[in-house]
Amino acid sequence: MSASNHDPNWEVTPSDVAELRKSGACELLLDVRTPDEVATSAIEGAEELPMQALPARVAEIEAFKDRKVVVFCHGGVRSLRVTEYLRQQGFTDVWSMQGGIDAWSSDVDPNVPRY
């Protein structure tokens, strides 16, 4: 998975994600970090699916193909790659959270530990 063809318009800010979650518009918040990273810091209600496992496990999220999905990682690089990959797999409404969980911690929820 490379981020070579990504569109910068595929990103949403952590504040946007918080609003989408509050309104119920974000149907899947997908955490693509490693299990060790998730153990360190997590966003409540997010589904965990490590980036390296995604190609083998994409069927697990197939039900969200035409629903709003927001992907996040630590800083936003892996999530942008996953966003591109999912769009290539036919997901129509998938977005990367700009700045990842690090930005979420500083901009939305300071109770989420930064690392």
C-alpha positions as CSV (number, residue, x, y, z in Angstrom):
1,M,0.0,0.0,0.0
2,S,1.5,3.3,-1.0
3,A,0.1,6.8,-0.8
4,S,1.3,7.8,-4.2
5,N,-2.1,8.5,-5.8
6,H,-3.9,9.9,-2.9
7,D,-6.1,13.0,-3.1
8,P,-5.5,15.6,-0.3
9,N,-9.3,16.1,-0.2
10,W,-9.5,12.6,1.3
11,E,-8.6,14.0,4.7
12,V,-10.8,15.3,7.5
13,T,-9.7,17.0,10.6
14,P,-10.1,15.5,14.1
15,S,-12.7,18.2,14.9
16,D,-14.7,17.1,11.8
17,V,-14.5,13.5,12.9
18,A,-15.8,14.4,16.4
19,E,-18.8,16.2,14.8
20,L,-19.4,13.3,12.4
21,R,-19.4,10.9,15.4
22,K,-21.7,13.1,17.4
23,S,-24.2,13.3,14.6
24,G,-24.0,9.5,13.9
25,A,-22.7,10.2,10.3
26,C,-19.4,8.3,10.9
27,E,-20.5,4.7,10.8
28,L,-17.0,3.2,11.2
29,L,-14.0,4.7,12.9
30,L,-11.2,2.4,11.8
31,D,-7.9,2.3,13.8
32,V,-5.2,0.8,11.6
33,R,-2.3,1.0,14.2
34,T,-0.5,-2.0,15.6
35,P,-1.9,-3.8,18.7
36,D,0.9,-2.3,20.8
37,E,-0.1,1.2,19.8
38,V,-3.7,0.6,20.5
39,A,-2.8,-0.7,24.0
40,T,-1.0,2.6,24.6
41,S,-3.7,4.9,23.5
42,A,-7.2,4.4,21.9
43,I,-10.3,6.2,20.8
44,E,-13.4,4.7,22.4
45,G,-15.7,3.0,19.9
46,A,-13.0,2.6,17.2
47,E,-12.7,-0.8,15.4
48,E,-9.1,-2.1,15.3
49,L,-7.8,-3.5,12.1
50,P,-4.0,-3.2,11.7
51,M,-2.8,-1.9,8.3
52,Q,-0.6,-4.9,7.7
53,A,-3.6,-7.3,8.2
54,L,-6.1,-5.3,6.1
55,P,-5.6,-7.0,2.7
56,A,-6.4,-10.4,4.3
57,R,-9.2,-9.0,6.5
58,V,-10.9,-6.4,4.3
59,A,-14.0,-8.6,4.0
60,E,-14.7,-7.9,7.7
61,I,-15.6,-4.3,6.9
62,E,-17.3,-5.0,3.5
63,A,-20.7,-4.0,5.0
64,F,-19.3,-0.4,5.2
65,K,-18.4,-0.2,1.4
66,D,-21.1,2.6,0.8
67,R,-21.1,4.1,4.3
68,K,-18.9,6.8,5.9
69,V,-15.7,5.3,7.1
70,V,-12.9,7.4,8.9
71,V,-9.5,5.8,9.1
72,F,-6.8,6.8,11.6
73,C,-3.3,5.9,12.7
74,H,-0.7,7.7,14.9
75,G,0.1,10.7,12.6
76,G,-2.0,10.3,9.5
77,V,0.4,8.6,7.0
78,R,-0.8,5.0,7.3
79,S,-4.4,6.1,7.4
80,L,-4.0,7.9,4.1
81,R,-2.5,4.8,2.5
82,V,-5.4,2.7,3.9
83,T,-7.9,5.3,2.6
84,E,-6.4,5.0,-0.9
85,Y,-6.4,1.2,-0.7
86,L,-10.0,1.0,0.5
87,R,-11.1,3.4,-2.3
88,Q,-9.3,1.1,-4.8
89,Q,-11.4,-1.8,-3.3
90,G,-14.6,0.1,-4.1
91,F,-15.3,1.9,-0.8
92,T,-17.0,5.1,-1.8
93,D,-17.1,7.2,1.4
94,V,-13.8,6.6,3.2
95,W,-11.6,9.4,4.7
96,S,-8.3,9.7,6.6
97,M,-8.2,11.6,9.9
98,Q,-5.5,14.2,9.4
99,G,-2.8,14.1,12.1
100,G,-4.1,10.8,13.5
101,I,-4.7,10.0,17.1
102,D,-1.9,12.4,18.0
103,A,-4.0,15.3,16.6
104,W,-7.2,13.8,18.2
105,S,-5.4,14.0,21.6
106,S,-4.4,17.6,21.2
107,D,-7.5,18.9,19.3
108,V,-10.5,16.9,20.6
109,D,-9.8,14.7,23.7
110,P,-6.8,15.5,25.9
111,N,-7.7,12.4,28.0
112,V,-6.4,10.2,25.1
113,P,-2.7,9.7,25.9
114,R,-0.2,11.0,23.4
115,Y,2.9,8.9,22.6
